Amino acid sequence: MQTRFEKVSFSYGSVHALTDVSFTVPTGQTVALLGANGAGKSTAVDLMLGLRRPHRGTVTVLGGQPAAAVAAGRVGAMLQTGGLPADSTVGEVVDLARCLYGKRRTLASILDLAGLTELQRRRVDRLSGGQAQRVRFAVAMAGKPDLLFLDEPTVALDFKARRQFWKTVKSEGNTVVFATHYLDEADEYADRVIVIDRGRVVADGEPAVIKGDSSLEHALVELTEEEL
Ligand SMILES: Nc1ncnc2c1ncn2[C@@H]1O[C@H](COP(=O)(O)OP(=O)(O)OP(=O)(O)O)[C@@H](O)[C@H]1O
């Protein structure tokens, strides 16, 4: 039931977004895709969601085709560009997601999970950036997914909200793949870190090993500078 990339390449015209990328995401692990802006993280997530197809190589999600895993409702995703329907309330948006996944959870339990109970009647176009992120998270969790993709999930969140977010994610026990350019976030919350530098995997290992690997200085120094 693994999720894996085998020698995957993808280009946007002449831009090589991913080149010969291979990695495996074992069940139950939280894996960080760590890289600077433009490294290829979102492209990798798009491929795992079946939104794009690799030009070379194979992407397997939960043991099969990405689109099949998504269609079966086994995958949840929180993307950078997840728009929310402006005229709707938080409760309506979350309930719609819940119904699309066959009501695997009660509305109250999803709202509680994402810390949205108090905001249930608020229109989504009247939310702060961090509150809107929580709605995207609620939508991603609505179907009790086996596998969760998070593309830079905590960008709009303050320190406290970021901690709470990860506590919730971890308590759910899904397999998680998250894209981040925060070295500290990868170090703290991932079981494994895959470093992508200009479309290539340059390291794959435990967070402490990645942090201490001086041969990754180029990729990691850039990341650290961005965090400042
Ligand atoms: N739709 C597109 N058309 C053309 N080039 C694209 C497109 N989307 C991404 N790219 C390019 O592909 C490369 C990888 O982009 P990608 O968005 O996957 O990186 P990323 O690591 O997710 O970056 P960020 O941290 O900024 O979100 C970059 O050079 C980017 O400019």
The ligand as a Tripos MOL2 file, in Angstrom:
@<TRIPOS>MOLECULE
LIG
   31    33     1     0     0
SMALL
NO_CHARGES

@<TRIPOS>ATOM
      1 N1          2.3430   26.0380  -14.3660 N.pl3     1 LIG1
      2 C1          3.6580   26.2160  -14.5210 C.ar      1 LIG1
      3 N2          4.1680   26.6010  -15.7120 N.ar      1 LIG1
      4 C2          5.4910   26.7580  -15.8880 C.ar      1 LIG1
      5 N3          6.4170   26.5450  -14.9310 N.ar      1 LIG1
      6 C3          5.9700   26.1610  -13.7290 C.ar      1 LIG1
      7 C4          4.5750   25.9810  -13.4570 C.ar      1 LIG1
      8 N4          4.4380   25.6050  -12.1640 N.ar      1 LIG1
      9 C5          5.6890   25.5480  -11.6590 C.ar      1 LIG1
     10 N5          6.6010   25.8840  -12.5850 N.ar      1 LIG1
     11 C6          8.0660   25.8890  -12.4050 C.3       1 LIG1
     12 O1          8.4610   24.5820  -12.0130 O.3       1 LIG1
     13 C7          9.4590   24.6410  -11.0020 C.3       1 LIG1
     14 C8          8.9690   23.9220   -9.7540 C.3       1 LIG1
     15 O2          7.8540   24.6430   -9.2360 O.3       1 LIG1
     16 P1          7.0260   24.1510   -7.9500 P.3       1 LIG1
     17 O3          5.8480   25.0350   -7.8270 O.co2     1 LIG1
     18 O4          6.8030   22.6900   -8.0330 O.co2     1 LIG1
     19 O5          8.0890   24.4550   -6.7780 O.3       1 LIG1
     20 P2          7.8660   24.5370   -5.2020 P.3       1 LIG1
     21 O6          9.0300   23.8400   -4.5950 O.co2     1 LIG1
     22 O7          6.5300   24.0490   -4.8290 O.co2     1 LIG1
     23 O8          7.9760   26.1120   -4.9430 O.3       1 LIG1
     24 P3          7.2800   27.0470   -3.8100 P.3       1 LIG1
     25 O9          7.9900   26.7480   -2.5180 O.co2     1 LIG1
     26 O10         7.5990   28.4240   -4.3010 O.co2     1 LIG1
     27 O11         5.8250   26.7450   -3.7750 O.co2     1 LIG1
     28 C9          9.7560   26.1280  -10.7920 C.3       1 LIG1
     29 O12        10.8670   26.4640  -11.6030 O.3       1 LIG1
     30 C10         8.5000   26.8190  -11.2920 C.3       1 LIG1
     31 O13         8.7960   28.1180  -11.7890 O.3       1 LIG1
@<TRIPOS>BOND
     1     1     2 1
     2     2     3 ar
     3     2     7 ar
     4     3     4 ar
     5     4     5 ar
     6     5     6 ar
     7     6     7 ar
     8     6    10 ar
     9     7     8 ar
    10     8     9 ar
    11     9    10 ar
    12    10    11 1
    13    11    12 1
    14    11    30 1
    15    12    13 1
    16    13    14 1
    17    13    28 1
    18    14    15 1
    19    15    16 1
    20    16    17 2
    21    16    18 1
    22    16    19 1
    23    19    20 1
    24    20    21 2
    25    20    22 1
    26    20    23 1
    27    23    24 1
    28    24    25 2
    29    24    26 1
    30    24    27 1
    31    28    29 1
    32    28    30 1
    33    30    31 1
@<TRIPOS>SUBSTRUCTURE
     1 LIG1         1 GROUP 0 **** ****
